[in-house]
Amino acid sequence: MSDKPSRSTLRLPRKQAAVRRNDAQTPDVTGKTGARARRARRQQHEQHKQQRQQQAHKTPQPRRPRPVNPRKDTTFTLFVSCPRGLEPVLTQQLQKLGLRDAKPGRAGCHAQANWQQVLHVNLHASIATRVLVQLAHGRVHREDDILQLAHSVAWEQWFGPEHTLRVDTSAIRSPMRSLQYCNLRAKDGICDRLREKEGRRPNIDTVRPDARVHQFLDETHCTLYLDTTGEPLFKRGWRFDKGEAPLRENLAAGMLAIAQWAPHQPLLDPFCGSGTILIEAAHHALNIPVGINRPFGFERLRGHARSQWQQLKQAAKGDIKETLPAPLVGVDIDPTLLAAARQNLERANLPADLITLQEDDACAYIPTVPHPGLIVTNPPYGERLEPDDTLWQRWASHLKSHYADWQVHVISNNLKLPQAMRLRPFQRYPLYNGPLDCRLFGFDMIAKT
C-alpha cells in the first residue's frame, strides 16, 4: 500500500435553472440571453406602451380654460403714438378712418374704438407708430402700487404662459426714482397674476415677444397699455435699402399730409435717395393699405379672429387702384441710391415704371410735367452731399427759374436754411426726425423777374 494521501474531488454546485413565469403581463427576462432576451424586452416594452395609452384614454389631460373674449361689444380707450410734431395730421387721419373723437396728445392721439376699428387703424394709419389699448389706469405713490395695479388686470384674456412677454416703461415728471425698478414691478405683477391663474408665468423676450405691454408714468398716475401693433407701424415690410439720410416712412407720410399734397398733383423729390417719400405717396394715391404686407402683434394674442382679419384685408384690397392720377418723379445724383430706390419699389409690390427715377443734379433737373406741382424732399447732409456755401443759393435760383408756381417743402435740421436759400418761407413746421430737431419749411416759388 502507498502512504500517499487520497485525493478528493472538487464538486461545484449546479447552476439553478431560471424560474419560468407564465404571467404574460410582466415577462421575466432573467437568465435569458441573445435573441430570446431581445424578444422578451420588446414584448415588455410594447405591453407598457399599451398600458400607458389605455391609462391616458381613461384619464384625459386637463385643458386650459378658454378665456372670455374681451373684444366683443367692448369700446376701448386707445393711445395711437406718432413722431413728435405729427399729432395734428394724425388726428385728422384717425378721424377719416372712423375715430371721430380722436384728439391730439403728446407724441400721439387719444381715441375710443371697438376692436374692428383697432384692426382697421393698424392696417391703414400711415402716420401712426403704434396702436395701444389701455387696460389699466390708477394713482400710484410707490413702486408696490404698480405691482398691485398690474396684478389687477385680466391679462389671461389676452396672453398666457405659452407666450413671451416684453414690458417697456416711459415717464414724464414721474417722482419714481428708478424706471427700471418700476418696469420690474409691472412685469412681476403680470407674471404673478398668470402664475396664480394658470400655474406658470410667461418667459421674457426683449427682441421678438409675442405680447408687449407699455407702462406710462406721470406725476401721479400709472397707465398700462397692451400693444396691438408689434413692430412699429413705420416698418412696412418693404424697405431694406435706406440710404445715408434715412427718413422713417410715417414721417414721410406726415410730411405729405402737412404739405397738403393730393394725388392729382405732380410730385417731385429732387433728393429722392432710396425713394421713401415717393413710395409713401404712391401707396396713398393708389389707396394701398400701408400694413397690407406685414404681420401685427394682435395676430399672436389669444382669441385672435383670423376670419375677421382676413375679411378686413380682402375688403381693403378691393379698393386698391391701378393707375396714378398724376406723375411721381424722383431725382438723385447718386446712381447707387437710385438702384436702392428701384429695389424698394419692387419689394413694395409696385410696378417698376410707376415712379419715374432719373439720375441728375437737383440744381440742373428741369421738370417735364404739364403743370405745376409740389416738391417734398429731405435734402441729404454729410458725406453724401458735401454742401458748399453756394449750394442752397444755386438750388434756389434754379427753382425760381424753372419751377414757377410750384410749392416746395423741405425738411432740415438746419434752422437757417431759408437764409441760406435767400427765400422767405410761408411755413416753419416743427418736426423731429428721430432725435433731430427739424423744421419742414414751405416756400411758394415765384418766377424770376
Secondary structure as GFF3:
##gff-version 3
##sequence-region A 1 449
A	DSSP	alpha_helix	35	58	.	.	.	ID=ss1
A	DSSP	beta_strand	76	81	.	.	.	ID=ss2
A	DSSP	alpha_helix	87	96	.	.	.	ID=ss3
A	DSSP	beta_strand	103	104	.	.	.	ID=ss4
A	DSSP	beta_strand	108	113	.	.	.	ID=ss5
A	DSSP	alpha_helix	115	124	.	.	.	ID=ss6
A	DSSP	beta_strand	130	139	.	.	.	ID=ss7
A	DSSP	alpha_helix	143	151	.	.	.	ID=ss8
A	DSSP	three_ten_helix	155	157	.	.	.	ID=ss9
A	DSSP	beta_strand	164	171	.	.	.	ID=ss10
A	DSSP	alpha_helix	179	198	.	.	.	ID=ss11
A	DSSP	beta_strand	203	204	.	.	.	ID=ss12
A	DSSP	beta_strand	211	217	.	.	.	ID=ss13
A	DSSP	beta_strand	221	227	.	.	.	ID=ss14
A	DSSP	alpha_helix	249	258	.	.	.	ID=ss15
A	DSSP	beta_strand	267	269	.	.	.	ID=ss16
A	DSSP	alpha_helix	276	286	.	.	.	ID=ss17
A	DSSP	three_ten_helix	297	300	.	.	.	ID=ss18
A	DSSP	alpha_helix	306	317	.	.	.	ID=ss19
A	DSSP	beta_strand	328	332	.	.	.	ID=ss20
A	DSSP	alpha_helix	335	347	.	.	.	ID=ss21
A	DSSP	beta_strand	356	359	.	.	.	ID=ss22
A	DSSP	beta_strand	374	377	.	.	.	ID=ss23
A	DSSP	three_ten_helix	382	384	.	.	.	ID=ss24
A	DSSP	alpha_helix	391	402	.	.	.	ID=ss25
A	DSSP	beta_strand	407	412	.	.	.	ID=ss26
A	DSSP	alpha_helix	417	421	.	.	.	ID=ss27
A	DSSP	beta_strand	427	433	.	.	.	ID=ss28
A	DSSP	beta_strand	436	444	.	.	.	ID=ss29
###
